[in-house]
Amino acid sequence: MKKLLLMLLVSLFLTSNVFASNYREHLNKDVEVCVVDNCYQGRVIDIIEATICVQREPLTGNCIQQENWYTMILRTKNKLVLIACERIESIRELEREVE
């Protein structure tokens, strides 16, 4: 059971890294990003990676399980939008420049 759980965590970690590198392809490009409840058009300013300690070893306080989370900063016509990359359902590059 522990091996199965470990394999699942490793595969999720590797998959999240693949998704993040795919989103980095869109840096400084005009895109349309759709999440569950809305779609946004704008220019991708940056992709931020945050490493969060999910579980610590009780005696030493050392981190024994970490997760990486990625956030996209998108400049739309009126404002900056922060989008959790895990929520993105689709992303496509736009031919024209977003005003």
C-alpha positions as CSV (number, residue, x, y, z in Angstrom):
1,M,0.0,0.0,0.0
2,K,2.8,2.4,0.9
3,K,4.5,1.7,-2.5
4,L,1.3,2.5,-4.3
5,L,0.9,5.7,-2.5
6,L,4.5,6.7,-3.1
7,M,4.2,5.9,-6.8
8,L,1.1,8.0,-7.0
9,L,2.8,11.0,-5.3
10,V,5.8,10.8,-7.6
11,S,3.6,10.6,-10.7
12,L,1.6,13.7,-9.5
13,F,4.8,15.6,-8.8
14,L,6.2,14.8,-12.3
15,T,2.9,15.6,-13.9
16,S,2.7,19.0,-12.2
17,N,6.2,19.9,-13.4
18,V,5.2,19.0,-17.0
19,F,2.1,21.3,-16.7
20,A,4.2,24.1,-15.4
21,S,6.8,23.9,-18.2
22,N,3.9,23.9,-20.7
23,Y,2.5,27.1,-19.2
24,R,6.0,28.8,-19.3
25,E,5.8,28.4,-23.1
26,H,3.2,31.2,-23.1
27,L,5.3,33.8,-21.2
28,N,5.0,37.3,-22.8
29,K,2.3,36.0,-25.2
30,D,-1.3,37.0,-25.6
31,V,-3.6,34.1,-24.6
32,E,-7.1,33.1,-23.7
33,V,-7.2,31.1,-20.4
34,C,-10.3,29.3,-19.4
35,V,-10.9,28.1,-15.8
36,V,-13.9,26.4,-14.4
37,D,-16.1,29.5,-14.1
38,N,-14.6,32.1,-16.5
39,C,-12.3,32.8,-19.4
40,Y,-9.7,35.6,-19.5
41,Q,-7.8,37.2,-22.3
42,G,-4.5,38.9,-21.6
43,R,-0.7,38.7,-21.7
44,V,1.1,36.1,-19.5
45,I,3.5,38.1,-17.3
46,D,5.0,35.3,-15.2
47,I,4.5,31.8,-13.8
48,I,5.3,31.7,-10.1
49,E,6.3,28.4,-8.3
50,A,5.6,27.9,-4.6
51,T,6.9,24.9,-2.7
52,I,4.7,24.2,0.3
53,C,5.5,21.7,3.1
54,V,2.5,19.5,3.6
55,Q,3.9,17.2,6.3
56,R,6.7,17.7,8.8
57,E,8.5,15.1,10.8
58,P,7.2,15.6,14.4
59,L,10.6,15.3,16.3
60,T,12.9,17.2,14.1
61,G,10.5,19.5,12.3
62,N,12.0,18.6,8.9
63,C,9.7,18.6,5.9
64,I,9.0,15.1,4.7
65,Q,6.4,15.9,2.1
66,Q,6.3,18.9,-0.2
67,E,4.0,20.0,-3.0
68,N,4.7,22.5,-5.8
69,W,2.0,24.9,-6.8
70,Y,2.1,27.2,-9.8
71,T,0.3,30.5,-10.3
72,M,0.0,32.4,-13.6
73,I,0.0,36.2,-13.6
74,L,-2.1,37.4,-16.5
75,R,-2.4,41.1,-17.5
76,T,-5.9,41.7,-18.8
77,K,-7.3,44.9,-20.3
78,N,-8.2,46.3,-16.9
79,K,-6.3,44.5,-14.2
80,L,-3.8,41.7,-13.2
81,V,-5.4,38.3,-12.7
82,L,-3.8,35.5,-10.6
83,I,-4.8,32.1,-11.8
84,A,-3.8,28.8,-10.1
85,C,-2.4,26.7,-12.9
86,E,-4.1,23.6,-11.5
87,R,-7.5,25.2,-12.3
88,I,-6.8,25.9,-15.9
89,E,-9.0,23.9,-18.3
90,S,-7.7,25.3,-21.6
91,I,-5.2,27.9,-22.8
92,R,-4.7,29.1,-26.4
93,E,-2.5,31.8,-27.9
94,L,-4.3,34.7,-29.6
95,E,-3.3,36.0,-33.0
96,R,-3.9,39.6,-32.2
97,E,-2.6,41.7,-29.3
98,V,-4.9,42.2,-26.3
99,E,-5.7,45.9,-25.7
